[in-house]
Every structure is written in structure tokens, then in C-alpha cells.
Amino acid sequence: MQAYTNQFSISMNTGKNEVLINFFQNVPPVDAFLQPTEQDVETVSLPVAQLIMSLDCAQNLTDLLSNLLSGKAEAPIK
């Protein structure tokens, strides 16, 4: 399943062996679509997904993202 996200938070457990990543989507509230306005609309943050992973998995994710974003590698599509 794919979900769009535009915000996240990361935390680590007290044992420092697991990482928790929460993904959110900032969207306008539903009533903003019902009453169009020219003013800026404040957004609400909705939870999209929550991932818990081992420290090794989190490090692998960090490495892959870093290489991908720096142009050093391409991510395999699986």
C-alpha cells in the first residue's frame, strides 16, 4: 500500500535498539473544501503510518536514503 506523507517524526526506545518513525499528512480540514475562500487555510496533521524497526534496519534505511538522495546509488524497486 502506498500513502502520501509530507511530515514525519522519529524516536528511539530507551534500550536504543529500536526506532519508531511516525508518518503524517498535513491536509486542509474537510470543511475547507465545502466553503472555498481566498484566505490561507490552516492544515491538520493526520497519521498515515507508524513503523517500528531494529537499529540495524534503521541504519540500512539511513544509508540507502543518503546514497539515493546524494545521487550515489539508485534504489532497487521490489
N, C-alpha and C positions, 0 to 999 in steps of 0.2 A: 504494500500500500504506500502511496506517495501522498505527502501532505506538505503544503507550502508553509514555511516558517520564516519569520523576519526578526526573531528575538530568541535568546537562549540564556540560561544560567547554568553554572557548573559548580558543584560542590564535591567534597571528598569526605568519606566516613572517618571516624576518629581513629580507626586502625590504619588509615592511609593505604588501604589495599583495594578500595573500590571507589569508582567515580560515578556521580549521578549528574546526568545532563537533562534539563527540562527545556523543551522547545515550546515557543508560544507564537501566536499570530496576532499582530495588532490590527484590528479592524474597526471600522465605524460601527456604532450600535445600529441595530436593525431599524429603529425609528428614524435614523438619519436618511435612510433611503425613502421613507414614506413622506417626509417633509423636506424636499430639496431646499437648500439655502446656499447663498453665495459665501457665507462665513466659513471659516475653517471648522471642521468637525473634529471633536476630540475622539480618540480611539479607545477601545477597550482591549485588554490583553486576554486572549483565550488560550488555554492549554491545548497543545497539539499532540505531543508525545513526551514520554519520560523514559530515558534509557539508564540502566544501571549496568556498569561493566567493570571488569577487573582492571587493575592498574596497568597490566601488560596490554590489554586490549585498548585502553585509553591512550597509551603511549604509541601504539601502532596507528591509531586513528590520527593522532597529532602529527606523526611523521608523514603519513600519506597526505594529509591535508596540506602540510607545509611544502612538500615536494610538488604537489599538484598546483598550488597557488603560486609557487615561485617559477613554474614552468619547467622544473627539472624532471618531471615524470607525468605520465598520463595515467589516470585511474582506470583499471580494468572494469568493464561493465559485466556484472554477473547477474 
